[in-house]
Amino acid sequence: MTSPLKLTAKKTSLQDVLVIKPKVFGDERGWFYESFNQQEFLTATGIATPFVQDNHSLSKQGILRGLHYQTQHVQGKLVRVTRGAVFDVAVDLRQSSPTFGQWFGLELSADNHLQLWIPPGFAHGFLVLSEYAEFLYKTTDYYDPSSERCLIWNDSTLAIEWPIDQIGGAPQLNAKDSAGLFWDEAPKF
């Protein structure tokens, strides 16, 4: 007899992007869940890709990171939040995809335990909604600064509906993200 899966995968409006929901076991002591299990991930998603790098960042409220991607050593990402909350966004850059040029966003938080699978060929970014947020992600290829690109967060063609009203002012960006490329000039896959 097989045991029930400890996670579920739900399709989103973007082809191949999945919301992953782990089964959380809780009682009066707190909670526990497996944040990653290769066999469970494969069974729930059908994705057998290996992960080669884990990243962990801490950001203050109002920080916007992204929309990042690499043109070489293209990364798939499995992302989650372990402290606070972010609005997480994926943009489909795959010209052969029926959802090319579209975006998907959702809130990831330490409370909801949701994860987002973003396959290779997407730009990715997030806006910190809470006082602080710790963001963790697994990648399918190594970071390659020479091929890193960035889409500008407020591109009018993409028209991403960032929840700016939740941060009390304009988002804060670093120099690289402020100089992001517009959709029409950004390299695609």
N, C-alpha and C positions, 0 to 999 in steps of 0.2 A: 504494500500500500504506500502510495506517495503522499508526502505531507503537503498541505496547501502552501502556495507561494507566499513569501514574506514581502512581496512588492507587486504593484500593478503598474502597467504602462498604458497611458491614454493618449490617443492621437490628438494633435492640435490642428489648427487651420493651415499650418505649413507642412508640406509633404516631408515626412521622415523626422520631424521634430516631435519629441514625446515628453509628456509630463510623467515623471516617475513618482509613485507614492509608496513609501515603505510601510510595512505594518509596524505600528508602534505598540509596544507592550508596556502598559502603565498600571501603577497601583499607588497606594498612599506614600510609597518611598520615592516615586518619580517615574521615569520611563526608560526604555531601552529599545533600540532598533539597530539592525544591520545597515550601516550607511552604504556598504557595497559588498556584494557577493557575486562573483563572476558567473557562477552557475545559475543563480536566480535571475541575474540581469539578462543572460542569454535566453533563458526559458521565457521570460516575460516580454522581451523585446525582439528576439531573433537576431540580435547584434552580437557578433563574436569578436569584435575588435579588441585588441589589447590596449591597455592604458600604460603609458610610459613615464608620465610625470604628474605629480600632484602640486598644485599651487594654492596658496593661502594668503588672503589680503585682509587688511583692516582699513576701513574708511569711515570718515565722519559724515553726518547727515548733510545732504545736498551735493555730495561728490558724485559726479557722473564719470564713469570709466567706459570708454568705447566710442564708437563701435569698431572693435578690433577684428582683424583676420590676417592670415598669412597666405601669400601667393605660392610659396614653396613650403614643403613640410606642413601641409594643410592639416589643421587640427580639428578633430571632433572633441567635444567637451561635455562632460557630465558635471553640472554645476549645482551647488546648494549653499545655503546660508546656515551658519551655526550660532550666530548671535545677531539679533536685530532683524531688519527687513529691508529688502531691495525690490525695485521694479526691474525685472530682467527681460531683455529683449534679444531676439534673434532675427536676422534679416537674410532672406534667401538670395544668394548671389549666383546660383547655378542656372545658367541660361537655358539648359534643357529641362528644367523643372516647371511643372504647371503653376507653381507658386513663386516663380522668379520675380524678384522686386517687391515681394510682400514681407510684412513683419508680423511677429507674434510677441506679445508681452504678458507677463503675469507676475504676481507678487510671490517671491520666495522668502520664507522667514524661518527663524529658529522654532517658531511655534507651529507652523503648518508642516514642517519637515519635507516639503516637496523638493524634488530635483527636476532639472530640465536636461534632456539629452539634445544636444545641438550637433548634428553631424558635420563632417568636413564640407566646406563650401558655403558656410554662413558667416556673416559678421555678427559679433556679440558685444553687448554692453549692458551696464546696469546703473541705476540711480539709487543712492542710499536714502531710504525713507525714515529710518530710525536714528536715534542719537549717534549710534555707531553700528557698523555691521561687519561681521567676519564672513568672508566669502571663500569657499573652497571649491576647487574644480580639478577634475582629472582630465588629462589630455591624451590623445591618441598619437601625437607626435611631439617632438621636442621644440622648444621655443627657438625661433630663427629670426633674430632682430633684422637681418638684412632683407627679409621678405615681408616684414610686418607692414600692414596698411591700416588705415583708419578712415571710416566713413564719418562725415560730420553728423553729430547727433540730431541736429534740427533741420535736416535736408527737407525741403518742401515737397519733393517728389515722393519721398517715403512717407512723410506726414505722420511720424510716430507720435502717438498720444501719450507722452511722458506725463506722469502725475505731478507736475511742477507745483500745483497748489498745495501739495502735502509737505513741501519743504520750505515754504515761506519765502520764496525769492528765486532768483536765477540759479541754475546749477553751477557748481564749481568744477572747472576742467583744468587739466594741466596743459602745457604748451602744445604737446603732440596732439592731444584730442581736440584742442581749439582750432588746430590747423588741419582737421580732417578733410578728406576729399568729398566733393558733392557726388551724388549718385551718377550723374552723366559722365564724370571723369574718372571714377573709380574702376580699377581692374575687376573683371568678373571671371567666373569659371565657365 
